[in-house]
Amino acid sequence: MTELIKIGKSDVVASKLGLGTNKVGGHNLFDGLKDEDGYAVIKTALDKKISLLDTAYMYGLGRSEEIIGDVLHNYDRSQVVIATKAAQDKHNDLKINNTPAFLKKAVDEALERLKTDYIDIFYIHFPDEKTPKDEAVGALADLKREGKIRAIGVSNFSLEQIKEANKNGEVDIVEDNFSLVHRKAEKDLFPYLKENHIDFVPYFPLAAGLLTGKYSLNDQKKFKNFSEAQYKKIIDNLEKVRTIAAKYNATVAQIILAWYIAAPSIGIVIPGARKKEQVLSNIKAADISLKQEDFVEIDQMFLGF
Ligand SMILES: NC(=O)c1ccc[n+]([C@@H]2O[C@H](COP(=O)([O-])OP(=O)(O)OC[C@H]3O[C@@H](n4cnc5c(N)ncnc54)[C@H](OP(=O)(O)O)[C@@H]3O)[C@@H](O)[C@H]2O)c1
């Protein structure tokens, strides 16, 4: 199992490999999902002692949280770290809302769906345009004092918004888009986060499946964010990762996940899974200790993304 991380200034502790759950109940975001697969994904993760589950109201408009709550009932709550998020206001066409009143209600509603009396990490999912960010975080600090949440997070915030949110030093964790093929946060956010003892959780760590190595040059239409040249470079690089993976008797996805686990600036890695088999495979990354030379080789081949 991977090392344990203490989140920001909170007393929440989790192992470095968690689980992303936007394909658990996220029927509004993805086609063809089955609730039964979602239940199996969560159950498998908890059976395998994955501690952190990353969910959000937006994943199925509460359905992901409900499924987690149903499964959680049969496990030791104290061994599970629930991270959830809110910002989309269901009473106002899902417009982004960061007002203290909205956030406090959102936490109460998430607690009901999760069928628990505390949330380990609560993130403001997206910044709104109007609410001063320190006021929004101040509302979460109240909830922390009341024991309803244990750690405060923000997601999809720019550096300036994070600084405003953290005016009183209350932000514990930041979640943003980051992967070996999307490294912007490294320059933009990492120095400030490190200086202020804020942990970082990358979302899309597998670049929505691309970094598992299961796609070929013919699949570029699925990944329109990359130019033809970039996409070719990624596919070429993944062949090199496959060679490294063979030395560890591992898959490409396992080696990519092991890279994040070894990366000092990454807090928790939350690969998503559609099926329990993916959880069972990805969890093996936690047992891989990448040699420094392999860590550096992978780091170097993806510089520039
Ligand atoms: N804060 C935010 O705004 C935000 C935004 C996005 C995501 N998130 C969170 O971050 C988590 C991770 O992001 P993500 O799930 O979107 O993307 P990801 O982790 O980059 O990719 C996960 C997807 O890759 C495929 N996959 C996973 N393991 C695999 C394996 N071993 N073999 C083959 N395919 C595999 C699965 O999709 P297929 O089977 O469909 O290929 C899976 O759903 C989410 O679940 C969510 O909790 C947060």
The ligand as a MOL file (V3000), in Angstrom:
LIG
                    3D

  0  0  0     0  0            999 V3000
M  V30 BEGIN CTAB
M  V30 COUNTS 48 52 0 0 0
M  V30 BEGIN ATOM
M  V30 1 N -12.9800 18.6000 -9.7750 0
M  V30 2 C -13.3940 18.4680 -11.0180 0
M  V30 3 O -13.8940 19.4280 -11.6600 0
M  V30 4 C -13.2710 17.1350 -11.6910 0
M  V30 5 C -13.3820 17.0310 -13.0870 0
M  V30 6 C -13.2350 15.7610 -13.6660 0
M  V30 7 C -13.0070 14.6630 -12.8610 0
M  V30 8 N -12.9330 14.7860 -11.5040 0 CHG=1
M  V30 9 C -12.6630 13.6280 -10.6130 0
M  V30 10 O -11.4530 13.0510 -11.0410 0
M  V30 11 C -11.6450 11.6440 -11.2460 0
M  V30 12 C -10.6910 11.1650 -12.2980 0
M  V30 13 O -10.9940 11.7070 -13.5620 0
M  V30 14 P -11.7300 10.8360 -14.6810 0
M  V30 15 O -12.2930 9.6310 -14.0310 0
M  V30 16 O -12.6670 11.7300 -15.4070 0 CHG=-1
M  V30 17 O -10.5730 10.4820 -15.6690 0
M  V30 18 P -9.2880 9.5290 -15.5760 0
M  V30 19 O -9.0510 9.0890 -14.1880 0
M  V30 20 O -8.2220 10.2220 -16.2900 0
M  V30 21 O -9.7340 8.2820 -16.4710 0
M  V30 22 C -10.6290 7.3530 -15.9480 0
M  V30 23 C -11.2350 6.5230 -17.0600 0
M  V30 24 O -10.2280 5.7590 -17.7380 0
M  V30 25 C -10.7220 4.4440 -18.0230 0
M  V30 26 N -9.9190 3.5060 -17.2230 0
M  V30 27 C -9.5950 3.5910 -15.9000 0
M  V30 28 N -8.8160 2.5780 -15.5300 0
M  V30 29 C -8.6250 1.8260 -16.6220 0
M  V30 30 C -7.8930 0.6330 -16.8700 0
M  V30 31 N -7.2080 0.0400 -15.9130 0
M  V30 32 N -7.9140 0.1350 -18.1410 0
M  V30 33 C -8.5880 0.7350 -19.1150 0
M  V30 34 N -9.3030 1.8560 -18.9450 0
M  V30 35 C -9.3220 2.4090 -17.7070 0
M  V30 36 C -12.1830 4.4210 -17.5950 0
M  V30 37 O -13.0140 4.9090 -18.6570 0
M  V30 38 P -13.5860 3.9900 -19.8500 0
M  V30 39 O -13.7400 2.5970 -19.3590 0
M  V30 40 O -14.8400 4.6660 -20.1940 0
M  V30 41 O -12.5420 4.1060 -20.9330 0
M  V30 42 C -12.2000 5.4770 -16.5010 0
M  V30 43 O -13.4690 6.0090 -16.2740 0
M  V30 44 C -13.1280 11.5480 -11.6220 0
M  V30 45 O -13.6410 10.2460 -11.4990 0
M  V30 46 C -13.7240 12.5330 -10.6600 0
M  V30 47 O -13.8770 11.9490 -9.3710 0
M  V30 48 C -13.0240 16.0110 -10.9190 0
M  V30 END ATOM
M  V30 BEGIN BOND
M  V30 1 1 1 2
M  V30 2 2 2 3
M  V30 3 1 2 4
M  V30 4 1 4 5
M  V30 5 2 4 48
M  V30 6 2 5 6
M  V30 7 1 6 7
M  V30 8 2 7 8
M  V30 9 1 8 9
M  V30 10 1 8 48
M  V30 11 1 9 10
M  V30 12 1 9 46
M  V30 13 1 10 11
M  V30 14 1 11 12
M  V30 15 1 11 44
M  V30 16 1 12 13
M  V30 17 1 13 14
M  V30 18 2 14 15
M  V30 19 1 14 16
M  V30 20 1 14 17
M  V30 21 1 17 18
M  V30 22 2 18 19
M  V30 23 1 18 20
M  V30 24 1 18 21
M  V30 25 1 21 22
M  V30 26 1 22 23
M  V30 27 1 23 24
M  V30 28 1 23 42
M  V30 29 1 24 25
M  V30 30 1 25 26
M  V30 31 1 25 36
M  V30 32 1 26 27
M  V30 33 1 26 35
M  V30 34 2 27 28
M  V30 35 1 28 29
M  V30 36 1 29 30
M  V30 37 2 29 35
M  V30 38 1 30 31
M  V30 39 2 30 32
M  V30 40 1 32 33
M  V30 41 2 33 34
M  V30 42 1 34 35
M  V30 43 1 36 37
M  V30 44 1 36 42
M  V30 45 1 37 38
M  V30 46 2 38 39
M  V30 47 1 38 40
M  V30 48 1 38 41
M  V30 49 1 42 43
M  V30 50 1 44 45
M  V30 51 1 44 46
M  V30 52 1 46 47
M  V30 END BOND
M  V30 END CTAB
M  END
